[in-house]
Amino acid sequence: MEKNVAGIAIPDSKLAAEATELAREASSPMLFNHVMRSYFFGELIATRRGIRHDVELVYLATVLHDLGLTAKFEGPLRFEVDGANAAREFLKARGVPAEKTALVWDAIALHSTPGIALHKEPEVVVAALGIGLDVPGFGADEVAPSALTQVVAAYPRLKFKAEFMNDLIAITKRKPQVTFGSFLVDVGYRHVPAFSCPNFCDLMAGAPFAE
């Protein structure tokens, strides 16, 4: 595993090493490489923008952010919340202070909602920036092409677009009831036959109040 890529280093701590091992054991190679690229991309953008932050917390958030998409940690909630809850238990078991654990929870739970995450604490922002670059490509123009190439060479994409979409389709099929209000609604309507979920307009119209 490459620990220093494009001038960005992985935190050298026991906690970071244990988080890496947890993510590696729970995730497919494709998913593990994605969470690792997300860390490096976030740090590269943070360096360019001069964002001061706790690097270890960003690493913990990015490396653990997709636990909710794995068989080991998938639960009944949105995958982002399942993952955030799993990360919280991991950190609590190792005595990480509550305020730091809360930042990691927020970064994971909000990582697919940049309209909120990008207005939170710096650690939440940096994690969202890195993940946003690796998935839809947001902010790619802020990272030197040579750095993008180095990160992808260290952690290859492994047909990420197709394979990650397959994971999203699968979880949308398994848990359509939790897609309301998330980007998985887009996945469902495009890729899942007979998919449906509540419509906000219908919900508000059906609220039990006389007008």
Secondary structure, DSSP 8 states (H G I E B T S, - for coil): --SEETTEE---SHHHHHHHHHHHHHS-HHHHHHHHHHHHHHHHHHHHHT----HHHHHHHHHHTTGGGSTTT--SS-HHHHHHHHHHHHHHTTT--HHHHHHHHHHHHTTT-HHHHTTS-HHHHHHHHHHHHHTT-TTGGGS-HHHHHHHHHHS--SSHHHHHHHHHHHHHHH-GGG-TTSTHHHHHHHHSTT-----HHHHHHTSS---
